[in-house]
């Protein structure tokens, strides 16, 4: 079997991501935060393994070949990119709205306290 340059690059990239994931796992374990995140890591690895097992069948390989010959693969790539960008945007909005909400709540509380009479 002859490996092409993109295949070798993909293998190296996936191996690097796996090593990086285990590095993060080691960091969580060292800091004692691993118990909270280990279920997500194991679930993610389980889903990746399930996806791999479903893809590596002769019939699915034929379907993937048919999809690769059409422009559907490009449409799926654009859809995937759009969904990932939407997830990033949602995370940013959620992350930055909380401090604004807390600031707004403090402002309302200050305004309410100003309207109260001061009793000595």
PyMOL commands that set and color helices and strands:
alter all, ss='L'
color gray80, all
select helices_A, chain A and resi 5-31+34-55+58-69+72-115
alter helices_A, ss='H'
color red, helices_A
deselect
rebuild
show_as cartoon
